């Protein structure tokens, strides 16, 4: 489904991703872990098409197509979804209008008719149940005045509407209490099937108790320095990132380079 | 035919012509007022950019442009179809329509209003019942202080007169439509409105200025509004002059005890627009809300000046003005809140927010608080910013196109003002006007 090869990307002239290789097949869950500043969120945003992040080298093939050549909206229409770490507040844009506009944009791209107001409401009720949200939410402005937990649930709700093939969860667990985390994880698990895939970017192992990964990759200084099965996450939980950092720093052998902040 | 304006400025020439038409009317007290106002214009001329209140808005072109009075000869009837979308027939059956400053009984409609409510052409009332309106006329808008009010007063004749007796609640809005259409030469009109609202009375007033064609003209309206005790007025002004037009308007509001004035001002048209709203909170417990939205692109210049005079204790004022600018447009916002020494317990909030869609647009925002009382709560702020990139990216990441995402963000910005329109039908119309102005994430010339 997704094949990332030697991906380099920079932000405002600073190289953050320094050669990422990753292959994700349908039906798989990949966790990307790593210390703060390792490039996890940058990778997530590069895949979603954030223009501030410049790809300087490498390629990303998604479903046989050059993902990097597509606009952010076309990536979404092709089934790539980014659940934001910090969902954006958009005062004045009603949530129902936003969801319906997004859904219809994707439907039109796929040659389908717009969804009617009636059908939309029916669908919304069904999807909102998945993340335990009540109907009053539809009347509120997008993310405006939402609690941290509500914002994250709203991300999963949007994912439920758009039914992506590739969902990238950017630190969806950060700042969530255990109850909210369970709701969010439950939502994601309900949406999983053999045709789609999940990339879960996270700093903590906790999320992975609920969204169980097939593969765990450790990102450090813009490279994947270690890959393994779900047991790698537990190992990191116990030992922290220090041993991996040390090993990686030795291998990379860049004298004088202190850890990235 | 051209007149040598070096010898005689256009408004003096216009006044001579105007006076001739008045016949016997030239001896009345009203006409003495007109002449005094004209003297004020003659003596002081138009304001220059050296004056603080006109620092960012240069009106010298208006002075030199040789505007003519509207041609007297019968004009071709304006097609009803052209006007349909501006008549607001679905909103209200009560409407006064003026074409190039002159009352049109044909286009107006006055059905269903109770007999004791007055809603008619000011000129007619001046002729038939001057005693009703003379105690109020020109008592609020001071021609001595404001050149364009003086100019309007010198030519005072047609406009809307509203009189709501005590305890009357008017359900359907009263709608006043000023249409300007090509009239051959550049012309000037001086609409004059007077709204007197009795104690415990309530009314909603919509004032609309619409321009057709592409020729230059100049609209110079003055509205005076008097709210007696516990009266409530919802006032909407929608300015859609054509893109070559000049619009310089003054609204002067006087509020008595416990009365409530709510203004919603939308400034979309004109090459140069200036809207002044001056309110005097002259009784305890009075409240005023001033909301405004301006959109300008190309070379448009839009200037909103508001003054809220807290003259008595325990008055509240809320003000929100938002602007959207593109291309080389320029906007000015000046909001003065004046709290007099005995106006304790004043609560005043003011905010001006501007959205710039191009590198070349300019905004001058000038909130001013002048507080002479010590037990008050006043806040103000001005912001100038660009479209939120993160918001646009967020929408795009959900499959919404870049242009549409920008349009949504702009609409949302405007929505914080348009949502405050209480008349649902009108809100839809104004939101439609905002939307029709958006093209590919920018403002278009509609």
Interface residues (C-beta under 8 A of the other chain):
Chain A: X48 X49 X50 X51 X52 X71 X72 X73 X75 X76 X77 X81 X82 X84 X87 X88 X90 X91 X92 X93 X98 X101 X102 X105 X106 X109 X141 X158 X162
Chain B: X388 X389 X390 X391 X393 X394 X395 X396 X397 X398 X399 X400 X401 X402 X404 X405 X408 X409 X411 X412 X413 X415 X416 X419
